[in-house]
Amino acid sequence: MSALIEFAIFPTDHGESKSKYVARVIKMIKESGVAYEFTAMGTIIETKSVAEGLKIIQKAYEILQIDCNRVYSTIKIDYRAGYKNRLEQKIKSVKEKL
């Protein structure tokens, strides 16, 4: 089973630059041990279940709520039973067809 979850999360009450807040979230994701890809517009994680991925997003909220009064996020989820390593395989599949 595989849940690919793309999300962006950041405070809206701390000026223009969000990098120090995003870095805290990325550090937590890295320490969680799940596969992830950090992009300029968000982060994609691959977990065994949607519930596992949502727990990581909940932790991200907890990290930011320590010193942020307003936190914004977007979340996209693609769950597929019977598959794994989709973070890499989906891109590989497209590249093979180019």
C-alpha positions as a Markdown table, in Angstrom:
| # | Residue | x | y | z |
|---|---|---|---|---|
| 1 | Met | 0.0 | 0.0 | 0.0 |
| 2 | Ser | 1.2 | 3.5 | -0.7 |
| 3 | Ala | -0.1 | 7.0 | 0.1 |
| 4 | Leu | 1.6 | 9.8 | -1.7 |
| 5 | Ile | 0.8 | 13.0 | 0.1 |
| 6 | Glu | 1.8 | 16.4 | -1.2 |
| 7 | Phe | 1.5 | 19.2 | 1.2 |
| 8 | Ala | 2.6 | 22.8 | 1.9 |
| 9 | Ile | 2.4 | 24.2 | 5.3 |
| 10 | Phe | 3.6 | 27.6 | 6.6 |
| 11 | Pro | 2.6 | 30.4 | 9.0 |
| 12 | Thr | 0.9 | 33.5 | 7.6 |
| 13 | Asp | 1.7 | 35.8 | 10.5 |
| 14 | His | 5.5 | 36.0 | 10.2 |
| 15 | Gly | 6.5 | 38.1 | 7.2 |
| 16 | Glu | 7.4 | 37.2 | 3.7 |
| 17 | Ser | 10.2 | 34.6 | 4.2 |
| 18 | Lys | 9.0 | 31.2 | 5.5 |
| 19 | Ser | 12.2 | 29.2 | 5.1 |
| 20 | Lys | 13.0 | 28.9 | 8.8 |
| 21 | Tyr | 9.6 | 27.5 | 9.5 |
| 22 | Val | 9.6 | 25.1 | 6.5 |
| 23 | Ala | 13.0 | 23.9 | 7.6 |
| 24 | Arg | 11.6 | 22.8 | 11.0 |
| 25 | Val | 8.9 | 20.8 | 9.3 |
| 26 | Ile | 11.4 | 19.2 | 6.8 |
| 27 | Lys | 13.7 | 18.3 | 9.7 |
| 28 | Met | 10.8 | 16.4 | 11.4 |
| 29 | Ile | 9.9 | 14.6 | 8.2 |
| 30 | Lys | 13.5 | 13.6 | 7.6 |
| 31 | Glu | 13.7 | 12.3 | 11.2 |
| 32 | Ser | 10.5 | 10.3 | 10.7 |
| 33 | Gly | 12.2 | 8.0 | 8.2 |
| 34 | Val | 9.5 | 8.2 | 5.5 |
| 35 | Ala | 10.5 | 8.7 | 1.9 |
| 36 | Tyr | 10.1 | 12.4 | 0.9 |
| 37 | Glu | 10.8 | 14.9 | -1.8 |
| 38 | Phe | 11.1 | 18.5 | -0.9 |
| 39 | Thr | 10.2 | 20.9 | -3.8 |
| 40 | Ala | 10.0 | 24.7 | -4.1 |
| 41 | Met | 6.2 | 24.6 | -3.7 |
| 42 | Gly | 5.7 | 21.8 | -1.2 |
| 43 | Thr | 6.8 | 18.4 | 0.1 |
| 44 | Ile | 5.8 | 15.0 | -1.1 |
| 45 | Ile | 5.9 | 12.1 | 1.4 |
| 46 | Glu | 5.2 | 8.4 | 0.8 |
| 47 | Thr | 3.7 | 6.5 | 3.7 |
| 48 | Lys | 2.1 | 3.0 | 4.1 |
| 49 | Ser | -1.3 | 4.5 | 4.9 |
| 50 | Val | -3.2 | 7.8 | 4.8 |
| 51 | Ala | -3.4 | 7.7 | 8.6 |
| 52 | Glu | 0.4 | 7.6 | 8.9 |
| 53 | Gly | 0.8 | 10.5 | 6.5 |
| 54 | Leu | -1.8 | 12.6 | 8.4 |
| 55 | Lys | 0.1 | 12.0 | 11.6 |
| 56 | Ile | 3.1 | 13.6 | 10.1 |
| 57 | Ile | 1.0 | 16.6 | 9.0 |
| 58 | Gln | -0.4 | 16.8 | 12.5 |
| 59 | Lys | 3.2 | 16.9 | 13.8 |
| 60 | Ala | 4.0 | 19.7 | 11.4 |
| 61 | Tyr | 1.1 | 21.7 | 12.8 |
| 62 | Glu | 2.3 | 21.1 | 16.3 |
| 63 | Ile | 5.8 | 22.3 | 15.4 |
| 64 | Leu | 4.5 | 25.5 | 13.9 |
| 65 | Gln | 1.9 | 26.2 | 16.5 |
| 66 | Ile | 4.6 | 26.7 | 19.1 |
| 67 | Asp | 5.3 | 30.2 | 17.9 |
| 68 | Cys | 2.8 | 30.8 | 15.0 |
| 69 | Asn | -0.8 | 32.0 | 15.5 |
| 70 | Arg | -2.0 | 31.3 | 12.0 |
| 71 | Val | -0.9 | 28.4 | 9.9 |
| 72 | Tyr | -2.0 | 27.7 | 6.3 |
| 73 | Ser | -1.7 | 24.4 | 4.4 |
| 74 | Thr | -2.7 | 22.6 | 1.3 |
| 75 | Ile | -2.9 | 18.8 | 1.0 |
| 76 | Lys | -3.3 | 16.4 | -1.9 |
| 77 | Ile | -3.5 | 12.6 | -1.3 |
| 78 | Asp | -3.1 | 9.7 | -3.8 |
| 79 | Tyr | -3.6 | 6.3 | -2.2 |
| 80 | Arg | -3.1 | 3.1 | -4.1 |
| 81 | Ala | -3.3 | -0.4 | -2.7 |
| 82 | Gly | -0.7 | -3.0 | -3.7 |
| 83 | Tyr | 2.1 | -0.6 | -4.6 |
| 84 | Lys | 5.2 | 0.9 | -3.0 |
| 85 | Asn | 8.1 | 3.2 | -4.0 |
| 86 | Arg | 5.6 | 5.3 | -6.0 |
| 87 | Leu | 7.5 | 8.4 | -5.2 |
| 88 | Glu | 10.2 | 7.2 | -7.7 |
| 89 | Gln | 8.2 | 4.9 | -9.9 |
| 90 | Lys | 5.6 | 7.5 | -11.0 |
| 91 | Ile | 8.4 | 9.7 | -12.4 |
| 92 | Lys | 10.3 | 6.8 | -13.9 |
| 93 | Ser | 7.2 | 5.6 | -15.7 |
| 94 | Val | 6.7 | 9.0 | -17.4 |
| 95 | Lys | 10.4 | 9.4 | -18.3 |
| 96 | Glu | 10.4 | 6.0 | -20.0 |
| 97 | Lys | 7.6 | 7.2 | -22.2 |
| 98 | Leu | 9.4 | 10.4 | -23.3 |
